[in-house]
Amino acid sequence: MITKETLIADIRAMGIASTDTVMIHTSMRAIGGVDGGADTVIDAFCEVLKDGLLLVPTHTWGTVGPKNPLYDVRTAQPNIGALPCAAARRADGVRSLHPTHSMWAKGVGAAEFVRGEEKALTPTPPGFAWSRLADVGAKILLLGVGLDKNTYIHAVDELYDLPDRLAEEPYTVTIRDYDGQELSRPCYPHHCSRTWDVSAHFVNFEPAFLACGVMSFGKLGNAAVRIVDAKKCRDTVLRIYESAARDDTRTDKDLCVGYLDIPESYYQ
């Protein structure tokens, strides 16, 4: 059984400092049996980040949509795994009011980081919490999962205004806050006309991320960990998109509608 002390040692061995901002995408199965389960993993990160900020995605895009257009921050169950569900239940942090791409935050500046998410009209728009990961120098830890789970790349897509990433027509969603007050607003969900899941092809960026120092590796329990520098991730993906746009030999400028090799010339 993996203990909190073992997890803390693994986190520190990854170079995580007490003042860091860290976003974690997690497979508890990959980490292995943890004494105390997902809450122990959260507690271990909080102990290391005693002067920093821990962020956990608590997405509900699988349950909140046109057929069920209600997000109640107090009860909405995340659809992306055990650790996000544990985070959403905890009262020692704050969960954002984004109806489909919420995050739970604990630490220095937690409430401020996730404030105003109910105003976002798209999943990861510029100026909002997901986009700000690069601005604050966050580290994104993929704990036993791959780049296909790195939601931040969606934020880069929105920053670049990449075509064919959002639905053309919105649906109306109702957001119910901690006090039971309700707000209705338009929501433009992710949509690509050419693939059912753009994020499945984020793995195309892995060679570029390794070559450009965007990503390094560590471990947590039994899980391999990809450590992604959010600012370097943003800058490298934007450079790749700009290179593709200038490449007159490429008729298809979209690099994430299928599995492909991104030319080294795009990022070196």
PLY file of the C-alpha trace (Angstrom):
ply
format ascii 1.0
element vertex 268
property float x
property float y
property float z
element edge 267
property int vertex1
property int vertex2
end_header
0.00 0.00 0.00
1.36 3.41 -1.01
1.52 5.92 1.83
1.22 9.70 1.89
4.88 9.93 2.86
5.88 7.98 -0.27
3.74 10.26 -2.44
5.27 13.38 -0.89
8.77 12.07 -1.60
7.82 11.33 -5.21
6.27 14.79 -5.68
9.36 16.54 -4.33
11.60 14.34 -6.49
9.79 15.75 -9.53
11.11 19.20 -8.63
7.81 20.56 -7.35
8.47 23.56 -5.09
6.29 24.71 -2.21
5.33 27.88 -4.12
4.39 26.22 -7.43
1.02 26.23 -9.14
0.26 22.64 -10.13
-2.60 21.19 -12.17
-3.02 17.41 -11.90
-4.74 15.05 -14.35
-4.85 11.67 -12.65
-5.37 7.94 -13.09
-5.71 6.45 -9.61
-5.47 2.99 -11.14
-2.07 3.83 -12.59
-0.80 5.22 -9.27
-1.74 2.00 -7.50
-3.25 1.24 -4.12
-2.99 4.32 -1.91
-3.71 4.24 1.81
-6.69 6.60 2.04
-7.31 6.69 -1.71
-7.68 9.83 -3.79
-7.97 12.12 -0.78
-4.50 11.04 0.33
-3.09 11.98 -3.08
-4.70 15.42 -2.77
-3.43 15.80 0.79
0.10 14.90 -0.29
0.12 17.58 -2.98
-1.34 20.14 -0.58
1.39 19.38 1.96
4.14 19.91 -0.63
2.42 23.04 -2.02
2.14 24.73 1.38
2.83 28.15 -0.18
1.48 27.34 -3.65
-1.73 26.39 -5.43
-3.16 22.99 -6.32
-5.67 22.73 -9.18
-7.77 19.70 -10.06
-10.06 19.50 -13.13
-13.62 18.59 -12.10
-15.14 18.47 -15.57
-18.81 17.73 -16.18
-18.93 17.93 -19.98
-20.12 14.31 -20.01
-23.25 15.08 -17.99
-23.96 18.79 -18.56
-25.11 19.56 -22.10
-28.14 20.28 -24.27
-30.06 17.34 -22.76
-29.18 18.29 -19.19
-28.32 22.01 -19.24
-27.87 22.49 -15.47
-24.63 22.78 -13.51
-25.02 22.88 -9.73
-21.57 23.48 -8.26
-22.63 21.85 -4.98
-23.72 18.51 -6.46
-22.44 18.13 -10.05
-20.45 14.91 -10.28
-17.24 15.03 -12.36
-17.10 12.52 -15.19
-13.32 12.19 -15.47
-12.29 9.88 -12.66
-12.03 9.15 -8.95
-9.67 11.93 -7.88
-11.74 14.76 -9.45
-14.82 13.31 -7.72
-12.97 13.33 -4.40
-11.85 16.93 -4.95
-15.37 18.09 -5.82
-16.64 16.74 -2.50
-14.04 18.53 -0.38
-14.90 21.68 1.53
-11.29 22.81 2.04
-11.00 24.24 -1.48
-13.16 26.09 -3.97
-14.70 24.74 -7.16
-15.20 27.06 -10.11
-18.57 27.84 -11.65
-17.66 26.83 -15.19
-20.53 24.53 -16.22
-18.52 21.98 -18.22
-14.81 22.59 -17.49
-14.72 23.47 -13.82
-11.65 23.10 -11.64
-11.14 22.75 -7.89
-8.49 24.94 -6.29
-6.77 24.95 -2.92
-3.93 27.15 -1.71
-2.65 30.66 -2.15
-5.02 32.72 -4.30
-7.38 29.79 -4.93
-10.65 31.75 -4.91
-9.20 34.51 -7.08
-7.81 32.05 -9.64
-11.21 30.48 -10.34
-13.37 33.59 -9.87
-15.64 34.61 -12.74
-15.69 31.27 -14.58
-19.47 31.48 -14.88
-18.89 34.22 -17.48
-16.96 31.93 -19.83
-18.92 31.12 -22.99
-16.58 28.37 -24.23
-14.68 25.55 -22.47
-11.23 27.17 -22.11
-11.35 30.79 -23.34
-8.51 33.35 -23.22
-8.43 35.36 -20.01
-10.04 32.66 -17.88
-8.65 30.04 -15.52
-7.47 27.40 -18.01
-5.76 29.99 -20.18
-4.02 31.56 -17.17
-2.03 28.42 -16.41
0.75 29.65 -18.69
0.58 33.18 -17.29
1.34 31.96 -13.76
4.01 29.46 -14.84
1.97 26.42 -13.82
3.20 22.86 -14.03
0.71 20.37 -15.47
1.24 16.87 -14.12
-0.20 13.99 -16.12
-0.26 11.29 -13.45
-0.44 7.97 -15.26
-2.19 9.53 -18.28
-0.99 10.87 -21.62
-1.13 14.15 -23.50
-4.64 13.29 -24.67
-5.78 14.29 -21.15
-3.99 17.67 -21.22
-6.97 20.04 -21.28
-4.62 23.02 -21.44
-3.95 22.39 -25.14
-7.61 23.21 -25.75
-6.90 26.60 -24.18
-4.05 27.13 -26.66
-6.42 26.21 -29.51
-8.87 28.86 -28.31
-6.09 31.43 -27.86
-5.00 30.83 -31.46
-8.65 30.80 -32.58
-8.10 27.53 -34.41
-10.98 26.78 -36.80
-13.39 23.88 -36.28
-12.94 23.50 -32.55
-16.25 24.86 -31.20
-19.91 24.36 -32.03
-21.32 27.05 -34.28
-24.53 27.29 -32.28
-24.74 27.46 -28.49
-27.16 25.91 -26.07
-28.37 27.69 -22.94
-26.96 26.38 -19.66
-28.08 27.23 -16.12
-25.40 27.61 -13.45
-26.40 27.21 -9.80
-23.84 28.67 -7.38
-22.96 27.87 -3.75
-25.87 29.99 -2.49
-28.40 28.38 -4.83
-28.57 31.45 -7.06
-29.01 30.71 -10.76
-27.53 32.28 -13.88
-28.34 31.28 -17.46
-25.99 31.92 -20.33
-24.96 30.59 -23.76
-22.47 27.72 -23.94
-20.47 26.80 -27.05
-19.14 23.26 -26.46
-16.16 21.63 -28.11
-16.95 20.32 -31.57
-14.85 19.28 -34.54
-16.52 18.25 -37.77
-13.67 15.92 -38.73
-13.01 13.85 -35.60
-15.01 12.80 -32.58
-12.15 13.68 -30.20
-9.49 16.25 -31.05
-7.72 15.65 -27.74
-7.00 12.03 -28.69
-4.52 13.46 -31.20
-2.71 15.76 -28.76
-0.18 12.92 -28.58
1.09 14.25 -31.91
2.85 17.00 -29.93
4.92 14.64 -27.78
8.11 14.60 -29.95
8.02 18.41 -30.15
7.49 18.72 -26.40
10.49 16.51 -25.70
12.71 18.31 -28.22
11.75 21.77 -26.90
12.00 21.02 -23.20
8.27 21.38 -22.66
7.96 18.02 -20.93
9.98 15.89 -18.55
9.20 12.73 -16.61
8.79 11.58 -13.04
6.79 9.05 -11.07
4.04 8.99 -8.46
3.55 5.64 -6.80
3.44 3.19 -9.71
2.47 5.80 -12.28
4.71 7.39 -14.88
4.25 11.16 -14.79
4.57 13.66 -17.61
5.54 17.07 -16.23
4.44 19.80 -18.65
5.55 23.42 -18.37
2.38 25.34 -19.29
4.17 28.41 -20.68
6.54 26.36 -22.83
3.58 24.25 -23.94
1.69 27.35 -25.08
4.68 28.86 -26.87
5.64 25.62 -28.63
2.11 24.80 -29.81
1.62 28.35 -31.09
4.93 28.15 -32.97
3.83 24.86 -34.54
0.48 26.32 -35.59
2.16 29.36 -37.14
4.60 27.11 -39.02
1.77 24.98 -40.36
-0.11 28.08 -41.49
2.96 29.26 -43.48
3.64 25.85 -45.05
2.42 26.12 -48.64
3.07 22.40 -49.20
0.44 21.45 -46.62
-3.15 21.54 -47.81
-4.49 20.45 -44.42
-3.35 22.88 -41.74
-5.10 21.04 -38.88
-2.63 18.87 -36.97
-5.05 17.18 -34.57
-7.74 15.55 -36.71
-5.74 12.35 -37.00
-2.50 10.74 -35.87
0.45 12.23 -37.74
4.09 13.22 -37.43
4.57 16.97 -37.01
7.60 18.06 -39.10
10.64 18.91 -36.96
11.04 22.12 -38.95
7.84 23.42 -37.34
9.42 23.65 -33.89
13.21 23.47 -34.20
0 1
1 2
2 3
3 4
4 5
5 6
6 7
7 8
8 9
9 10
10 11
11 12
12 13
13 14
14 15
15 16
16 17
17 18
18 19
19 20
20 21
21 22
22 23
23 24
24 25
25 26
26 27
27 28
28 29
29 30
30 31
31 32
32 33
33 34
34 35
35 36
36 37
37 38
38 39
39 40
40 41
41 42
42 43
43 44
44 45
45 46
46 47
47 48
48 49
49 50
50 51
51 52
52 53
53 54
54 55
55 56
56 57
57 58
58 59
59 60
60 61
61 62
62 63
63 64
64 65
65 66
66 67
67 68
68 69
69 70
70 71
71 72
72 73
73 74
74 75
75 76
76 77
77 78
78 79
79 80
80 81
81 82
82 83
83 84
84 85
85 86
86 87
87 88
88 89
89 90
90 91
91 92
92 93
93 94
94 95
95 96
96 97
97 98
98 99
99 100
100 101
101 102
102 103
103 104
104 105
105 106
106 107
107 108
108 109
109 110
110 111
111 112
112 113
113 114
114 115
115 116
116 117
117 118
118 119
119 120
120 121
121 122
122 123
123 124
124 125
125 126
126 127
127 128
128 129
129 130
130 131
131 132
132 133
133 134
134 135
135 136
136 137
137 138
138 139
139 140
140 141
141 142
142 143
143 144
144 145
145 146
146 147
147 148
148 149
149 150
150 151
151 152
152 153
153 154
154 155
155 156
156 157
157 158
158 159
159 160
160 161
161 162
162 163
163 164
164 165
165 166
166 167
167 168
168 169
169 170
170 171
171 172
172 173
173 174
174 175
175 176
176 177
177 178
178 179
179 180
180 181
181 182
182 183
183 184
184 185
185 186
186 187
187 188
188 189
189 190
190 191
191 192
192 193
193 194
194 195
195 196
196 197
197 198
198 199
199 200
200 201
201 202
202 203
203 204
204 205
205 206
206 207
207 208
208 209
209 210
210 211
211 212
212 213
213 214
214 215
215 216
216 217
217 218
218 219
219 220
220 221
221 222
222 223
223 224
224 225
225 226
226 227
227 228
228 229
229 230
230 231
231 232
232 233
233 234
234 235
235 236
236 237
237 238
238 239
239 240
240 241
241 242
242 243
243 244
244 245
245 246
246 247
247 248
248 249
249 250
250 251
251 252
252 253
253 254
254 255
255 256
256 257
257 258
258 259
259 260
260 261
261 262
262 263
263 264
264 265
265 266
266 267
